[in-house]
Amino acid sequence: MSSFKFPCRFLFLVTFLLSISIPAAWAQARSSLPQFEITLPAGYQQALTGRAFVMIAKGSEPEPRLQAGSERSRVEFMARDVDQLQPGQSTSINALTLAYPLRSVRELPAGDYYVQALFNVYTKFTRADGHVIWAHMDQWDGQQFNRSPGNLYSKVQRVHLDPLAGYNVRLSLTKTIPPVQMPADTQYVKHIKIQSKLLSDFWGQPIYLGATVLLPEGYDSHPDVRYPVIYEQGHFNLRAPLGFNPDPAQDAPSATLQRTGNMPGSAFYKQWILPGFPRMIAVTFQHPTVYFDDSYAVNSANNGPYGDAIMKELIPYVEEHFRIIRQPYARVLTGGSTGGWESLALQVYHPEFFGGTWTFYPDPVDFTRYQLTDIYADNNAFLAPGFDPPVSERPLERTEEGQVIVTMRQMSQFEDVLGSRGRSAQQLEAWEAVYGPVGSDGYPRPLWDKSTGRIDPQVAAYMRDHGYDLRYYLEQNWAKIGPQLVGKIHLYCGDMDYYYLNLAVYRLEDFLRKTENPAYGGSFIYGRPMKGHGWHPMNQAQLVQMMAEHISRNAPAGAESGWKGANSK
């Protein structure tokens, strides 16, 4: 049988054509991949390490970077870590980069959009525990990556994006977010900022703590009077405590006030200065970390000794510089949400130092109800247990009527895009930084995998055994600390808390109501029906009056009482 042989020249030609066409096809495929090039201008003075973002919005107001800061936002954004980006160089983000709320820009419908880039700048920290990490140093903004001073961003561009046709959008980081403008001190409101030696030693960088102090009417005209103090806990802000505000134009929206039961700040101001109103000092703290806008006011492996810094540096500084009655009966606590957990934790961890807490809708105080997850018994944070195969996504946020807004899976994806290695500066990873152990890489070891939801039982056990599950801590230590907590714990929560935080409060109440020798002697009040996150059964003025009565009842014989009569005439 005869055979046909290709001439050598033909084989050479085929090989040559393939050598051209295959790489050309690859190049064409790569060029059609949706892509964004982010350039650090040549005139910039240093290389940058951090996280590069691209935001894609349907509208231009506010600019896209300011639309992308919430898990509820529908603005598409994506990000990647960048190491030592040199001036004049670019980094690329493309359709393979994880995005939110869609997983890839390939899923974005073709159309006209407004696009903007942002670079979240990281600092190198050489910590006292031997770990070296890179993270964003708070710039007294409370870890708001899209508003943080020193971060770079581009001009907004209006572009047509078609994932099928492909595109390559070039964005240049030509703008820098300016420093925070500190509020001016007034007759009533004073601001403090001090460097913490404890925290600076731990982080290997200067770390600052702050406080905003609200003084009572007549403080200057009664120089010999000392006052009780309200330590109000909460997220980072530079506003006056308790919503105090003489200017009606700065009042919170009426819908917010109606939902929470608070009074406008200007109305509270009028109460604060009335003759006969309790004369007290109120203080809020500023203690942002590299992982969140707030440290939760406790020591932790990842954040460092924030609890010690607050108790041994910040509070002594405040009490030395203002005329505060430095006795436990005259120190009371309050706060909601993050501040709710903190106010309860400070009271529980330091029962001999504080005289009572009025805690509102706290973050999980029992980790068998870590929102809807039992971190000790459940295997997965994303899927409700008890189904085979799993059929139900676990919610994270709802409305007062029960409509789910965000799931645990979605929130985990949101945080995963905002920052790798626990650096999202968002809620779930903030808890991991506060409550959990340090991973082998020096960053917080996650409680669950952000892509699968699989829970790490060793991390859960660490959180419990190191005292961050407050119900468990109280149960284990009641015989020792219970006598110092009698009558000091008062909790308030809506029955339809948006984040399911009421479930953990119920479990804490179940334990405390069964306490004996001594009985806890406090109170739990629930908002019903359909009262959500932020609900209060009293306004700020009523809360202050309630605290003042509690302080008066518990003051020892011969205690200072000038504050009761220190009223302006």
C-alpha positions as CSV (number, residue, x, y, z in Angstrom):
1,M,0.0,0.0,0.0
2,S,1.4,3.4,-1.0
3,S,1.6,6.3,1.5
4,F,1.4,10.1,1.0
5,K,4.2,12.3,2.5
6,F,3.9,16.0,3.1
7,P,6.8,17.9,1.5
8,C,9.1,19.4,4.2
9,R,8.4,22.9,3.0
10,F,4.7,22.4,3.6
11,L,5.3,21.0,7.1
12,F,7.5,24.0,7.9
13,L,4.7,26.4,6.6
14,V,2.0,24.7,8.8
15,T,4.3,24.9,11.9
16,F,5.1,28.5,11.2
17,L,1.4,29.5,10.8
18,L,0.5,27.7,14.0
19,S,3.3,29.4,15.9
20,I,1.8,32.7,14.9
21,S,-2.0,31.9,15.1
22,I,-2.1,30.2,18.5
23,P,-0.3,33.0,20.5
24,A,-2.3,35.5,18.5
25,A,-5.5,33.8,19.6
26,W,-4.3,33.8,23.2
27,A,-3.5,37.5,23.0
28,Q,-6.9,38.2,21.4
29,A,-8.6,36.3,24.2
30,R,-6.6,38.2,26.8
31,S,-7.4,41.5,25.2
32,S,-11.1,40.7,25.2
33,L,-11.1,40.0,28.9
34,P,-12.7,42.9,30.8
35,Q,-9.8,44.7,32.5
36,F,-8.9,47.8,34.4
37,E,-5.4,49.2,34.6
38,I,-4.6,51.3,37.7
39,T,-1.5,53.5,37.4
40,L,0.5,55.2,40.2
41,P,1.6,58.5,38.6
42,A,5.4,58.8,38.0
43,G,5.6,61.9,40.2
44,Y,4.5,60.1,43.3
45,Q,7.3,60.0,45.9
46,Q,7.2,56.3,47.1
47,A,6.2,52.8,46.3
48,L,2.8,51.7,47.7
49,T,1.7,48.4,49.3
50,G,-2.0,48.0,49.9
51,R,-5.2,47.0,48.2
52,A,-6.3,48.4,44.8
53,F,-10.0,48.8,44.1
54,V,-12.2,49.5,41.1
55,M,-15.8,50.7,41.7
56,I,-18.5,50.6,39.0
57,A,-21.7,52.6,39.5
58,K,-24.8,53.4,37.4
59,G,-24.8,57.0,38.8
60,S,-22.1,59.5,39.5
61,E,-23.5,61.1,42.7
62,P,-21.9,60.5,45.1
63,E,-18.8,59.4,43.3
64,P,-18.5,55.6,43.0
65,R,-15.9,55.1,45.8
66,L,-18.4,56.6,48.3
67,Q,-21.2,54.3,47.1
68,A,-19.2,51.1,47.7
69,G,-18.8,51.0,51.5
70,S,-21.8,48.9,52.5
71,E,-22.9,45.3,52.1
72,R,-26.3,46.6,51.0
73,S,-24.7,48.6,48.2
74,R,-25.5,47.5,44.6
75,V,-22.3,49.2,43.3
76,E,-20.1,46.6,41.7
77,F,-16.5,46.7,43.0
78,M,-13.4,44.4,43.0
79,A,-10.0,44.5,44.5
80,R,-6.6,42.9,44.8
81,D,-3.5,43.1,47.0
82,V,-0.6,45.1,45.5
83,D,3.0,44.8,46.8
84,Q,5.4,47.7,46.3
85,L,3.7,49.4,43.3
86,Q,6.3,51.8,41.9
87,P,5.6,55.3,40.7
88,G,4.9,55.2,37.0
89,Q,3.8,51.5,37.1
90,S,0.4,49.9,36.8
91,T,-1.5,47.0,38.3
92,S,-4.4,45.2,36.7
93,I,-7.8,44.1,37.9
94,N,-9.8,41.9,35.5
95,A,-12.8,39.6,35.2
96,L,-11.0,36.8,37.1
97,T,-10.8,39.1,40.2
98,L,-13.4,38.4,42.8
99,A,-16.1,41.1,42.9
100,Y,-19.1,42.1,44.9
101,P,-22.1,41.9,44.8
102,L,-21.6,39.9,41.5
103,R,-18.7,37.5,41.7
104,S,-17.2,38.9,38.4
105,V,-17.6,41.9,36.2
106,R,-18.3,39.4,33.4
107,E,-21.8,39.1,35.0
108,L,-22.3,42.9,34.7
109,P,-24.8,43.8,31.9
110,A,-23.5,45.8,29.0
111,G,-24.1,49.5,29.4
112,D,-22.8,52.9,30.4
113,Y,-21.2,53.2,33.8
114,Y,-19.2,55.5,36.0
115,V,-15.9,54.0,37.0
116,Q,-13.3,55.0,39.7
117,A,-10.2,53.5,41.2
118,L,-9.0,53.7,44.8
119,F,-5.9,52.5,46.6
120,N,-6.0,51.6,50.3
121,V,-2.5,52.2,51.6
122,Y,-1.0,49.7,54.0
123,T,1.7,50.3,56.7
124,K,4.3,47.7,57.8
125,F,3.9,46.7,61.4
126,T,6.7,44.9,63.3
127,R,4.8,43.7,66.3
128,A,6.0,42.8,69.8
129,D,4.7,39.2,69.3
130,G,7.3,38.6,66.5
131,H,4.8,38.9,63.6
132,V,5.3,41.3,60.7
133,I,2.1,42.3,58.9
134,W,0.9,44.9,56.5
135,A,-2.4,46.7,57.2
136,H,-4.1,50.1,56.9
137,M,-3.1,52.5,59.7
138,D,-6.2,54.3,60.8
139,Q,-6.0,58.0,60.1
140,W,-8.5,59.1,62.7
141,D,-11.3,58.3,60.3
142,G,-12.4,54.9,61.9
143,Q,-11.1,52.6,59.1
144,Q,-13.3,54.0,56.4
145,F,-11.2,52.8,53.4
146,N,-13.0,55.0,50.9
147,R,-12.6,58.1,53.0
148,S,-9.4,57.5,54.8
149,P,-6.8,60.3,54.6
150,G,-3.8,59.5,52.5
151,N,-5.6,56.9,50.3
152,L,-5.3,57.6,46.6
153,Y,-8.1,57.7,44.0
154,S,-8.8,58.5,40.4
155,K,-11.1,60.8,38.6
156,V,-14.5,59.4,37.8
157,Q,-14.8,58.2,34.2
158,R,-18.0,57.5,32.2
159,V,-17.4,54.4,30.1
160,H,-19.3,51.8,28.1
161,L,-18.6,48.3,29.4
162,D,-19.5,45.2,27.4
163,P,-18.2,42.0,28.9
164,L,-18.7,40.1,25.6
165,A,-16.7,42.6,23.5
166,G,-14.1,43.1,26.3
167,Y,-12.5,46.4,27.4
168,N,-9.4,47.9,29.0
169,V,-10.1,50.9,31.1
170,R,-7.1,53.0,32.3
171,L,-7.4,54.8,35.6
172,S,-4.7,57.0,37.2
173,L,-4.4,57.6,41.0
174,T,-4.1,61.4,40.8
175,K,-6.0,62.4,43.9
176,T,-5.3,62.0,47.6
177,I,-7.9,62.1,50.4
178,P,-7.1,65.0,52.7
179,P,-6.6,64.8,56.5
180,V,-9.6,64.7,58.9
181,Q,-10.6,68.1,60.3
182,M,-10.9,67.8,64.0
183,P,-14.0,69.5,65.6
184,A,-13.3,72.6,67.6
185,D,-13.7,72.5,71.4
186,T,-16.6,74.4,72.8
187,Q,-17.9,75.4,76.2
188,Y,-19.4,72.0,76.6
189,V,-17.5,69.6,74.4
190,K,-13.7,68.9,74.7
191,H,-11.5,66.5,72.5
192,I,-8.5,64.5,73.7
193,K,-6.0,62.5,71.7
194,I,-3.0,60.8,73.4
195,Q,-0.4,58.3,72.2
196,S,-0.7,55.0,74.0
197,K,2.7,53.5,75.1
198,L,1.2,50.1,75.6
199,L,-0.2,49.9,72.1
200,S,2.7,51.6,70.4
201,D,5.1,49.1,72.0
202,F,2.9,46.2,70.7
203,W,2.5,47.5,67.2
204,G,5.9,49.0,66.6
205,Q,4.2,52.2,65.4
206,P,2.7,55.2,67.2
207,I,-0.9,54.3,68.2
208,Y,-3.4,56.9,69.5
209,L,-6.4,56.8,71.8
210,G,-9.0,59.6,72.1
211,A,-12.0,60.8,74.0
212,T,-14.8,63.3,73.5
213,V,-15.9,64.8,76.8
214,L,-19.3,66.4,77.4
215,L,-19.3,68.8,80.4
216,P,-22.4,69.7,82.4
217,E,-23.9,73.1,82.6
218,G,-22.2,75.1,85.3
219,Y,-18.9,73.2,85.1
220,D,-16.8,76.3,84.8
221,S,-18.8,78.4,87.4
222,H,-18.6,75.6,90.0
223,P,-14.8,74.8,90.1
224,D,-15.0,72.9,93.4
225,V,-17.6,70.4,92.3
226,R,-16.8,66.9,91.1
227,Y,-19.2,64.9,88.9
228,P,-20.2,61.3,88.2
229,V,-19.3,60.1,84.7
230,I,-21.1,58.2,81.9
231,Y,-18.8,56.2,79.7
232,E,-20.7,55.8,76.5
233,Q,-19.3,53.1,74.1
234,G,-19.8,52.8,70.4
235,H,-18.3,53.0,66.9
236,F,-15.6,55.5,66.2
237,N,-16.9,59.0,65.8
238,L,-15.8,62.5,66.9
239,R,-19.3,63.7,67.8
240,A,-20.4,64.7,71.3
241,P,-21.7,61.9,73.6
242,L,-25.4,61.1,73.9
243,G,-26.2,63.0,70.6
244,F,-25.6,66.3,72.3
245,N,-25.9,69.1,69.7
246,P,-26.9,72.7,70.1
247,D,-27.5,73.2,66.3
248,P,-30.9,71.8,65.1
249,A,-29.4,71.7,61.5
250,Q,-27.2,68.8,62.7
251,D,-30.0,66.7,64.1
252,A,-30.4,63.1,62.9
253,P,-33.1,62.5,60.4
254,S,-36.6,62.3,61.9
255,A,-37.1,58.7,60.6
256,T,-34.0,57.5,62.5
257,L,-35.2,59.3,65.7
258,Q,-38.6,57.7,65.4
259,R,-37.2,54.3,64.9
260,T,-34.8,54.5,67.8
261,G,-36.8,56.5,70.3
262,N,-34.0,59.0,70.8
263,M,-34.7,62.7,70.9
264,P,-33.0,65.2,68.5
265,G,-29.6,66.3,69.7
266,S,-30.7,69.9,69.9
267,A,-33.6,68.9,72.1
268,F,-31.3,67.0,74.4
269,Y,-29.0,70.0,74.6
270,K,-32.0,72.0,75.9
271,Q,-32.6,69.4,78.6
272,W,-28.9,69.2,79.5
273,I,-28.7,72.9,80.4
274,L,-32.0,73.1,82.3
275,P,-31.9,73.8,86.0
276,G,-32.6,70.6,87.9
277,F,-31.3,68.3,85.2
278,P,-28.6,65.9,86.6
279,R,-25.2,67.4,86.3
280,M,-22.9,64.7,85.0
281,I,-19.9,64.3,82.7
282,A,-20.3,62.0,79.6
283,V,-17.4,60.5,77.7
284,T,-17.0,58.6,74.4
285,F,-13.8,56.9,73.4
286,Q,-11.9,56.6,70.1
287,H,-9.8,53.5,69.8
288,P,-9.6,52.3,66.2
289,T,-7.4,49.3,65.3
290,V,-5.9,48.2,62.0
291,Y,-8.8,45.7,61.7
292,F,-11.9,47.8,62.6
293,D,-13.0,51.2,63.7
294,D,-13.1,50.0,67.3
295,S,-11.1,47.6,69.5
296,Y,-14.1,46.4,71.5
297,A,-12.2,47.8,74.6
298,V,-10.6,44.5,75.5
299,N,-7.2,42.9,75.1
300,S,-6.8,40.5,72.2
301,A,-4.1,38.5,70.5
302,N,-4.6,40.3,67.2
303,N,-5.3,43.8,68.3
304,G,-3.0,43.9,71.3
305,P,-3.6,45.4,74.8
306,Y,-6.4,47.8,74.0
307,G,-8.3,46.8,77.2
308,D,-5.2,47.7,79.4
309,A,-4.6,50.9,77.4
310,I,-8.2,52.1,78.0
311,M,-8.2,51.2,81.6
312,K,-4.7,52.2,82.5
313,E,-4.0,55.1,80.2
314,L,-7.1,56.6,78.7
315,I,-9.5,56.6,81.6
316,P,-6.9,57.8,84.1
317,Y,-6.0,60.6,81.7
318,V,-9.6,61.7,81.4
319,E,-10.3,61.5,85.2
320,E,-7.1,63.4,86.0
321,H,-7.9,66.2,83.5
322,F,-11.6,66.6,84.4
323,R,-13.3,66.8,87.8
324,I,-14.7,63.3,87.9
325,I,-15.7,61.4,91.1
326,R,-13.2,58.6,90.9
327,Q,-15.3,56.0,92.7
328,P,-17.0,52.9,91.2
329,Y,-20.5,54.0,92.2
330,A,-20.1,57.2,90.2
331,R,-18.9,55.5,86.9
332,V,-21.6,54.1,84.7
333,L,-21.6,52.6,81.2
334,T,-23.9,52.6,78.2
335,G,-23.7,51.8,74.5
336,G,-25.6,50.1,71.7
337,S,-24.6,47.4,69.2
338,T,-20.8,47.2,69.2
339,G,-21.0,49.7,72.2
340,G,-23.5,47.4,73.8
341,W,-21.1,44.5,73.8
342,E,-18.4,46.8,75.1
343,S,-20.4,48.3,77.9
344,L,-21.4,44.9,79.1
345,A,-17.9,43.5,78.7
346,L,-16.3,46.4,80.6
347,Q,-18.8,46.0,83.5
348,V,-18.3,42.2,83.6
349,Y,-14.5,42.2,83.3
350,H,-14.2,45.1,85.8
351,P,-17.1,44.7,88.2
352,E,-15.2,46.5,91.0
353,F,-14.5,49.6,88.8
354,F,-17.8,50.4,87.2
355,G,-21.2,51.0,89.0
356,G,-23.6,49.8,86.3
357,T,-24.3,49.3,82.7
358,W,-27.4,50.2,80.5
359,T,-26.6,48.1,77.5
360,F,-28.6,48.3,74.3
361,Y,-28.9,45.7,71.5
362,P,-25.4,44.3,72.0
363,D,-23.4,42.3,69.5
364,P,-23.5,38.6,70.3
365,V,-23.2,38.0,74.1
366,D,-23.6,34.2,73.8
367,F,-21.8,32.5,70.9
368,T,-24.3,29.7,70.7
369,R,-26.2,32.5,69.0
370,Y,-23.5,34.2,67.0
371,Q,-26.3,35.9,65.1
372,L,-28.1,32.7,63.8
373,T,-25.0,30.5,64.1
374,D,-24.0,28.2,66.9
375,I,-20.3,28.4,66.4
376,Y,-19.7,25.4,68.7
377,A,-22.2,23.0,67.2
378,D,-22.7,24.1,63.6
379,N,-20.3,23.0,60.8
380,N,-21.1,25.8,58.4
381,A,-21.9,29.5,58.8
382,F,-23.7,29.8,55.5
383,L,-26.2,26.9,55.7
384,A,-28.9,26.3,58.3
385,P,-28.3,23.0,60.1
386,G,-30.8,20.1,60.1
387,F,-31.3,19.6,56.4
388,D,-29.8,16.9,54.2
389,P,-28.9,18.1,51.7
390,P,-28.7,21.7,53.1
391,V,-31.4,23.8,51.5
392,S,-31.5,27.1,53.4
393,E,-29.0,30.0,53.2
394,R,-28.5,31.5,56.6
395,P,-29.5,35.2,56.9
396,L,-27.3,37.9,58.4
397,E,-29.6,40.9,58.2
398,R,-33.4,41.4,58.0
399,T,-36.1,44.1,58.3
400,E,-38.4,44.5,61.3
401,E,-40.9,42.4,59.3
402,G,-38.5,39.6,58.7
403,Q,-37.5,40.3,55.1
404,V,-33.9,39.1,54.5
405,I,-31.6,41.7,53.1
406,V,-28.1,40.1,53.3
407,T,-27.0,36.5,53.9
408,M,-23.9,35.3,55.7
409,R,-22.5,34.1,52.4
410,Q,-23.0,37.5,50.8
411,M,-21.4,39.3,53.8
412,S,-18.5,37.0,53.7
413,Q,-18.0,37.7,50.0
414,F,-18.2,41.4,50.7
415,E,-15.5,41.2,53.3
416,D,-13.4,38.9,51.1
417,V,-13.4,41.6,48.4
418,L,-12.7,44.5,50.8
419,G,-9.5,42.8,52.2
420,S,-7.6,39.6,52.4
421,R,-6.3,38.0,55.6
422,G,-9.0,39.6,57.8
423,R,-8.3,43.2,56.6
424,S,-11.8,44.1,55.4
425,A,-12.4,46.3,58.5
426,Q,-15.9,45.0,58.5
427,Q,-18.0,43.3,61.2
428,L,-17.4,39.6,60.9
429,E,-13.7,39.9,60.6
430,A,-13.6,42.5,63.3
431,W,-15.0,39.9,65.7
432,E,-12.4,37.4,64.5
433,A,-9.6,40.0,65.2
434,V,-11.0,40.7,68.7
435,Y,-12.1,37.2,69.8
436,G,-9.9,34.8,67.8
437,P,-6.3,33.6,67.7
438,V,-3.4,34.8,65.5
439,G,-2.8,32.7,62.5
440,S,0.6,31.4,61.5
441,D,0.9,34.3,59.0
442,G,0.4,36.9,61.8
443,Y,-3.1,37.8,60.7
444,P,-6.4,36.8,62.4
445,R,-7.2,33.1,62.0
446,P,-10.7,33.1,60.4
447,L,-13.6,31.5,62.3
448,W,-15.0,30.2,58.9
449,D,-13.8,30.0,55.4
450,K,-15.1,33.0,53.5
451,S,-15.8,31.1,50.3
452,T,-17.3,27.9,51.8
453,G,-18.6,28.8,55.2
454,R,-16.8,25.9,56.9
455,I,-16.4,26.7,60.6
456,D,-13.0,26.0,62.3
457,P,-13.9,24.5,65.7
458,Q,-10.5,25.3,67.2
459,V,-11.1,29.0,66.6
460,A,-14.6,28.7,68.2
461,A,-13.2,27.0,71.2
462,Y,-10.5,29.7,71.5
463,M,-13.1,32.4,71.5
464,R,-15.1,30.7,74.3
465,D,-12.1,29.7,76.4
466,H,-10.5,33.2,76.3
467,G,-13.6,34.8,77.8
468,Y,-15.2,36.6,74.9
469,D,-18.5,34.6,75.1
470,L,-19.9,36.8,77.8
471,R,-22.7,34.5,78.9
472,Y,-20.2,31.6,79.2
473,Y,-17.7,33.8,81.1
474,L,-20.4,34.9,83.5
475,E,-21.5,31.3,84.1
476,Q,-17.9,30.1,84.7
477,N,-17.1,33.0,87.1
478,W,-20.4,33.9,88.7
479,A,-19.3,32.8,92.2
480,K,-16.4,35.2,92.1
481,I,-17.7,38.2,90.3
482,G,-21.5,37.9,90.8
483,P,-21.5,39.7,94.2
484,Q,-20.0,42.7,92.6
485,L,-22.5,42.8,89.7
486,V,-25.7,42.7,91.7
487,G,-28.1,45.4,90.4
488,K,-25.6,46.6,87.7
489,I,-26.7,44.8,84.5
490,H,-29.6,46.3,82.5
491,L,-30.2,45.1,78.9
492,Y,-32.6,46.4,76.2
493,C,-33.2,44.8,72.8
494,G,-35.8,44.8,70.1
495,D,-37.5,41.5,69.4
496,M,-36.8,41.8,65.6
497,D,-33.2,43.0,65.8
498,Y,-32.0,43.4,62.3
499,Y,-28.9,41.2,63.0
500,Y,-30.7,38.6,65.2
501,L,-28.8,39.9,68.2
502,N,-31.9,39.4,70.4
503,L,-31.4,35.7,70.3
504,A,-28.1,35.8,72.3
505,V,-29.7,38.3,74.7
506,Y,-32.5,35.8,75.5
507,R,-29.9,33.2,76.3
508,L,-28.0,35.6,78.6
509,E,-31.2,36.4,80.4
510,D,-32.0,32.7,80.8
511,F,-28.7,32.3,82.7
512,L,-28.9,35.5,84.8
513,R,-32.5,34.9,86.0
514,K,-31.4,31.6,87.4
515,T,-28.4,33.0,89.4
516,E,-28.4,32.5,93.1
517,N,-26.0,33.5,95.9
518,P,-26.3,36.1,94.6
519,A,-29.2,36.8,92.3
520,Y,-28.1,39.2,89.6
521,G,-30.8,41.9,90.5
522,G,-30.7,43.6,87.1
523,S,-33.3,43.9,84.3
524,F,-34.0,42.9,80.7
525,I,-36.5,44.8,78.6
526,Y,-37.6,43.9,75.0
527,G,-39.2,46.0,72.4
528,R,-42.3,44.4,70.9
529,P,-43.7,44.0,68.4
530,M,-41.3,44.4,65.4
531,K,-38.7,46.6,67.1
532,G,-35.4,46.4,65.3
533,H,-31.8,47.3,65.8
534,G,-31.4,50.7,67.5
535,W,-34.6,50.5,69.6
536,H,-34.6,52.4,72.9
537,P,-37.4,52.4,75.5
538,M,-36.3,55.8,76.7
539,N,-34.6,58.9,75.2
540,Q,-31.2,60.3,76.2
541,A,-32.6,62.7,78.9
542,Q,-34.5,59.9,80.6
543,L,-31.5,57.6,80.5
544,V,-29.3,60.2,82.2
545,Q,-32.0,60.8,84.9
546,M,-32.2,57.0,85.4
547,M,-28.4,56.7,85.8
548,A,-28.3,59.7,88.2
549,E,-30.9,58.1,90.4
550,H,-29.0,54.8,90.4
551,I,-25.8,56.6,91.4
552,S,-27.5,58.5,94.2
553,R,-29.0,55.2,95.6
554,N,-25.7,53.5,95.6
555,A,-23.5,56.3,96.8
556,P,-21.8,55.6,100.2
557,A,-22.4,57.7,103.2
558,G,-20.6,61.0,103.0
559,A,-20.1,60.8,99.3
560,E,-19.7,63.9,97.3
561,S,-23.1,65.5,96.5
562,G,-22.2,68.9,95.1
563,W,-23.0,67.7,91.6
564,K,-26.7,67.4,92.5
565,G,-27.0,71.1,93.3
566,A,-24.5,72.5,90.7
567,N,-27.1,74.1,88.6
568,S,-26.8,77.4,86.9
569,K,-29.1,80.1,88.1
